[in-house]
Amino acid sequence: MTPSAAPSSTHLGETADAYDAIATVYAGMPRDDLEAPSLDRAWIAAFADHVRTEGAGPVAELGCGPGPVTALLRDLGLDAFGVDLSPVMIGLARAAHPDIRFEVGSMDALDLPDGGLSGVVSWYSVIHTPPAQLPPYFEEFHRVLAPGGHLLLAFFESEGAPVTPFDHKVTTAYRWPVDGLAELATRSGFTEIGRMLREPREGERFRRGHLLMRVV
């Protein structure tokens, strides 16, 4: 992955700029969702178990921010690396985790070979993509995953409503119905293994959705 894979569409450029501007503050926010006991952490651990079962090849966290989930994947025994639109976020990730590879890039146009990954994690990273532009992302995830590879998605769930835009405080984001997002991934060649919904904790606004998918 090289900086030549920089964002080209308007929403990608706006997202990169927004996260560049808030990167230092964002990186300093507590991540107790990744500390045990946590349903979120347990879901990441389940993903890691599935990847190891299929041979434990490389895993990419796409939209990695300052790198805490990538680091957790590494701590769970995976060969993990991170990709993010924001050069400032990537700089922070490299500083915090110098033993892990982090690269600037866009998750809809990855500089990676076909079928080279055992896993892809999108941890609240497709949430800023306008719904009509999301299918190519799943096609790209499918392209870079080997047969039997796994995809882990985390997102804000719409709680019975259709896809709903909201003020994410960084830049516009979208809440998805879990069935709708699962169907979209299925159209790109994934099959669902399982899903998890959890209610918002103190200080959170929305229900959280999680999908574990596998390349057919």
N, C-alpha and C positions, 0 to 999 in steps of 0.2 A: 504494500500500500504506500502510495506516495502522495504528496500534496497536489499532484496533478488531478487527483480524483476529487477535487474540491467541488462544492455544491454549485449547480448551474441554475436550478429553478428558483423562482422568487422565494417560495416558502423555505427552501433549504438555506438560502443565504440569510434570510431573516432569523431563522432558528439559530444558525451559527453565531450571528452577531449578538443575539439576545443572550446566549449562554456564555459567549466571551465576556460580555459586560458584567455578568453576575457570578462568574466562575469562582472567584476567591471566596465569596460569601457562601455559595452553594457547597463548596468543598468543606467548609467549616461546620456545616449543619450536622447534628447528631444522626447516626444511622442505627437506631435501636431495633429497626425492623430486621437487621441482619444479625442481631445478637440472640443467642439461645436463652430461653425458649421463644420461638417465633414461627408462626405458620409460614411466613415468607421464606425464612431460612430453610425450613423443612422442605419446602417445595424445590428450592435450589438444590438441596441435598438429594432429593429424589431424582431430579434431572441428572445430577452427577452419577448416581447409581446406574441409571439407564445408559448413559454414555459409556461408562466403564464396561457394562455388559456387552456392548457392541464393538469393543476393541479400543476405546479410549484414545482416539485420534485427537487432533487439535480442535479446540473450541474457541469460537469468537464471540465476545460480548460486543454487540453493535449498538452504539450510543452509550458508551461506557462512562462518560463523564470523568470524574476524578479517580475512578477505578476501584471503588470498594467491592463491587460485585465480582469484577474480574479477579481481584485478590482472593475473595472467598472461593471462587471456582478453583483457583490454584491451590488453596489450602485444602480443598476437598480432593486433591489428587489429580486434577485435570491439567492438560497442557493448554492453558488459557492465554489469550491475548485480547487486547481491546482496540476498538475503532470508534472514533467520534468526529463529528463535524467541526467541533470547536478547537482550534489550535491552542487556546489558553487552557481549556480543560485537559487536553493531552499533555501539555507541559506540566500541569499540576499532578496528573496521574504518574508521569515518569519520575517526578521528584519524590512522590510518596511511595512508589513501588518500583525502584530502579532495576529490580530483577525480573520484571514483566515487560513484554513488548507492547507498546501502545503506538498507534498510528493515526494520523489525520485521514479521514475518508468519509464517503457517503454510503450508507447501507443499501442504497438502491443501485449502486454501480461499484461493486467491490473488485479490487485488483487481486483477485484470488482465482485459482484454477477450479474448473468444474469438479465437483465431488471430492474436494480436498479436506472437508471438515467432518468431524463426527458430531458436532453440536453447534447450535447458534442460540444465543440468549439475547432477547430484546426486552430489557427490563425498563418499562415505561419509556421506551424510545420511539415507538411508532405513533405515539399519542399526538404528536404535532403534525402528522401528515394528513392533509385534506382527504376525506374518505375516497373520493373519486381517483386519487393518485396512489392509493395504497396497494392495489393488486400487483404492480410491478415489484414491490418490495418482497412480497411473498414468493414471487417467481425467482427473484434473486437469491433469497434464502434457500429455496429448493435447489437452485443451480449449484451452489457452493457446498451443499451437503452430500455426503456419500449415501448410497442406498442404506436404509436403516438408521440414518442420522436423525438427531432429535432437535426440535425447536421448542424453546421455552419463552412464552410471552407473558408479560405483566402489564396491566393497563387499568385504567379507571372504568368501572362498570357502570352502565347507564340505568340500572335498577328499573327495568321494564320500559324505559323510554327508547326511542330510536337513537341513532348516533346523534350526540348532543355536543356542540361546542361549548367551551367554558373558559373563563379567565384563569389560566394556570399561574399567573403572576410573573412568569418569565416570558411566555409568548402563547398565542392561542393553542389550545389543545382540544381533544375530542374524547368524550366518554362513549364506549361501545357496549352494546348488548353482547353478552358472552356468546350467544348462539350465532349472532351475525359475524363476529370476528372468527369464530370457529369455521363457519361456512366459507368465509373468504379464503382462509388458509387451505381448506379442503379442495377448493377449486384449483389451487396451485399445486396439488399433488401430495398434500399432507393428510394423515389420518389422525384423529384425536385419540390420545391415550387416557387423558383425564383432565379434570378441571377443578379449580378451587376458588370459591368466593369467600371473602371475609368481610365482616362489617368494619366500618371505620373505627379506629381507636381514638382516644382523646387527642384532639388537635388535628384530626383528619376530617376532610369534608365528605369523601365519597367512598362507596364500597370498592374494594379492590378485586380485580379479576385476574386469574392465572390459568393459562392453557399449556398443556404438555402435548406436543404433536410429534409425529414420526413420519419420515419420508416413506411413501408407499413403495 
